[in-house]
Amino acid sequence: MSLHRSEVMPDGPAAGGVRALAVVLRTQLRPFLLSCACGLANQGLQIAATVLGAYLVAAAVTGADPAQLWLLGGLVLGLVALRGLASWWEAYVSHALAFFVLAQVRGWLYRAFVRLAPGKLLRRRSGDLVTRAMADSEGLEMFYAHTLIYLVVAVVLTPLPLVALAVLHPALAVAAAVPLALLCSAPFALRRVNFRHGAAVRAQVAEVGNQVSDVVGGLREIVVLDREGRHRERVRAATSQLAAAHLRQGVRAGLESASNQVLVAATLLATLITAAFLVSGGQLEARWLPVAAMLAAGATAPVVTLFEATKVWGITTASAERVFSLVAEPAATPDTGTLSPTRAAGGYELHDVWFRYDEDGPWALREVDLSLRPGELVALVGHSGAGKSTLAHLLLRFFDPTRGQLTLGGHDLRELTQQRLHELVAFVPQDVFLFQESVWWNVTLGRPDADPAAVHAALAAAQAAEVVAELPDGTDTLVGERGARLSGGERQRLAVARALLRETPVLVLDEPVSQLDTISERRLRDALDAARSDRTVVVVAHRLSTILRADRVVVLDRGRVVGDGTHPDLLRDCPEYARLVAAQWSLELPVTPPQPCQRE
Ligand SMILES: Nc1ncnc2c1ncn2[C@@H]1O[C@H](COP(=O)(O)OP(=O)(O)OP(=O)(O)O)[C@@H](O)[C@H]1O
């Protein structure tokens, strides 16, 4: 069976929830129709074989011609064999379809993670994201491999045995249809509860994922701070709630199964009793009695198969909602720019930039007017929460300004393609992430085809060459998960080498020296000094030694720029800066009475 590769929806459906479940099938129409055909053949042959078998038994009992019985027997065996084949083929094509769609959905989720990172993912929990990519995606299998196909089969096949019963005698069709209608209405009556239970199960699975990922990520802290008991209790509470949610779901599903069985039995009984009355009244030949019973069973079979799948419909829809809402979520910074300027980036210009993380939240940045020029090393300083990292993140377009304009080389950042922006600006974050790969792999991540000489030059410039020289396999050494085999300072130096290797005209660094010893710190700063000759370098700085090397210092206070100038000027004119420096030196500098800060 050939499955279509989806070219229609490279990023997945734009709608969320149940609609998206069906929209996805548009790209897989042929395999879906084939699955339906197999499902119809499977169930149709089953009904035909049992009805013909019943007719055979009745014919044998009423003394039919042996030759005719052999023929009928052969036909029944043939139908049974074909049904077996159809059943296997249905399982194959429907699961092939489902697992292909699942692979596609996971691809869309990966794209969504990339598109939403980092701005939109900052507040999402990693356990929840992993649950969406794994367990929730897995939950969609039920829909594609079973639910929809069984719905088509039930809609097409259920009326046929009823019509056959009506041909035998209309009273038989009525007798079967009444309990059958009740059978069909039970899942509809319970559908709201089904949705509620499914949503609760999926939400609780995500919560367990969050708790487990917290424990795994924070194991060191948990052990050192002796908090095992507390976290064990949190995981236990989450898993108990999950068990309770599963139990509620199971009780309802069990109730649906029980009601299905009772109503199937009622359908058979009602048909048989009616048939018996008709036979005794001479309105039906006795040989049709077992046939009527099998026709009634045939009418219920597709419906029961469908309802076995819809018992977990709430889980399926909740999974779809969680998966497709993420797939359809728009990026914090849509990649709609078309400009890809080839010339050097030039500097940043910020005109009256305001920014807040939430629509109604406090301003993290306000009235920011700044020029960050090429060849300049600018230090962003300020108290904790002043807005330094937020400003750095705006320069990287993790977010767009809520108001005002931010340009690079004269172009609004929104006009540039994301790819071009990433080629122009390199970033060294506060919390460096190294993949569980070799040093070489990690350093060349942003430029995998880099010349070995360029890689070694970047390592040397970042003062990481000596780190690598001491590793057992040099640049081939595996760094461990998140770089666990390296010290914090070593990780930072590799991150700086990675950024330098990209040879971008702009470098943004968030506390790049916070974990370096004094000598490495000085060497690294020498490297940055060299790098800045033709670059715009912006450093979120806490250390006085970094601040003193900067050409300009921008002082932020509660989101506003309250000082912009050289160290001596600011020390003289900006009391906020003087206080920051005093705190760094651990002594009180004489600060003249507060006066408005001087902007450059
Ligand atoms: N993802 C976020 N969602 C909501 N508010 C945030 C978020 N990140 C930061 N903030 C808020 O924005 C303000 C500025 O934070 P920011 O991280 O930019 O400060 P900072 O000067 O870099 O602080 P630090 O030196 O402690 O890192 C703070 O009030 C902070 O609480």
The ligand as a MOL file (V3000), in Angstrom:
LIG
                    3D

  0  0  0     0  0            999 V3000
M  V30 BEGIN CTAB
M  V30 COUNTS 31 33 0 0 0
M  V30 BEGIN ATOM
M  V30 1 N 8.7580 34.8470 30.6200 0
M  V30 2 C 8.3620 35.8560 31.3840 0
M  V30 3 N 7.0550 36.0560 31.6180 0
M  V30 4 C 6.6370 37.0940 32.3760 0
M  V30 5 N 7.4420 37.9650 32.9440 0
M  V30 6 C 8.7740 37.8290 32.7560 0
M  V30 7 C 9.2990 36.7670 31.9710 0
M  V30 8 N 10.6420 36.8660 31.9500 0
M  V30 9 C 10.9450 37.9540 32.6970 0
M  V30 10 N 9.8270 38.5290 33.1690 0
M  V30 11 C 9.7190 39.7410 33.9830 0
M  V30 12 O 10.2400 40.8210 33.2220 0
M  V30 13 C 11.0100 41.6680 34.0390 0
M  V30 14 C 12.4340 41.7950 33.4640 0
M  V30 15 O 13.0430 40.5130 33.5700 0
M  V30 16 P 14.5040 40.2240 32.9890 0
M  V30 17 O 14.7290 38.7660 33.0550 0
M  V30 18 O 14.6310 40.8820 31.6790 0
M  V30 19 O 15.3980 40.9830 34.0560 0
M  V30 20 P 16.9870 40.9790 34.1960 0
M  V30 21 O 17.3870 42.4040 34.3470 0
M  V30 22 O 17.6150 40.2190 33.0900 0
M  V30 23 O 17.1340 40.2140 35.5580 0
M  V30 24 P 18.3440 39.2340 36.0380 0
M  V30 25 O 19.5720 40.0720 36.1390 0
M  V30 26 O 17.8770 38.7770 37.3720 0
M  V30 27 O 18.4400 38.1300 35.0350 0
M  V30 28 C 10.9810 41.0830 35.4320 0
M  V30 29 O 9.9840 41.7630 36.1590 0
M  V30 30 C 10.5800 39.6500 35.2190 0
M  V30 31 O 9.8420 39.1540 36.3010 0
M  V30 END ATOM
M  V30 BEGIN BOND
M  V30 1 1 1 2
M  V30 2 1 2 3
M  V30 3 2 2 7
M  V30 4 2 3 4
M  V30 5 1 4 5
M  V30 6 2 5 6
M  V30 7 1 6 7
M  V30 8 1 6 10
M  V30 9 1 7 8
M  V30 10 2 8 9
M  V30 11 1 9 10
M  V30 12 1 10 11
M  V30 13 1 11 12
M  V30 14 1 11 30
M  V30 15 1 12 13
M  V30 16 1 13 14
M  V30 17 1 13 28
M  V30 18 1 14 15
M  V30 19 1 15 16
M  V30 20 2 16 17
M  V30 21 1 16 18
M  V30 22 1 16 19
M  V30 23 1 19 20
M  V30 24 2 20 21
M  V30 25 1 20 22
M  V30 26 1 20 23
M  V30 27 1 23 24
M  V30 28 2 24 25
M  V30 29 1 24 26
M  V30 30 1 24 27
M  V30 31 1 28 29
M  V30 32 1 28 30
M  V30 33 1 30 31
M  V30 END BOND
M  V30 END CTAB
M  END
